[in-house]
Amino acid sequence: MAHRKEISTALWKRIHPLIPVVPPSRKGGRPRVDDQSTLNGIVYVLRTGIAWEDLPQELGYGSGMTCWRRLRDWQAAGVWHRLHQGS
């Protein structure tokens, strides 16, 4: 699986501490896609303007729905607001 990098390491280091920690599910299921890959998927969709469901799986970002849900969850958690505030 080819992993593209849409965001820089420096930006990831600023964003990572702002992202809420989600404990593993006790129910099992699929392993959670890592946050950095998901963020790269979000940025890819926003840069290219493709629909979430058209995010190519071979890029290694997870599904478009996973990226969309993570974007929604991070918005609700105030990640983007805190990033813009410089926290």
Secondary structure, DSSP 8 states (H G I E B T S, - for coil): ------S-HHHHHHHGGGS------TT--S----HHHHHHHHHHHHHH---GGG--GGGSS--HHHHHHHHHHHHHTTHHHHHHHT-
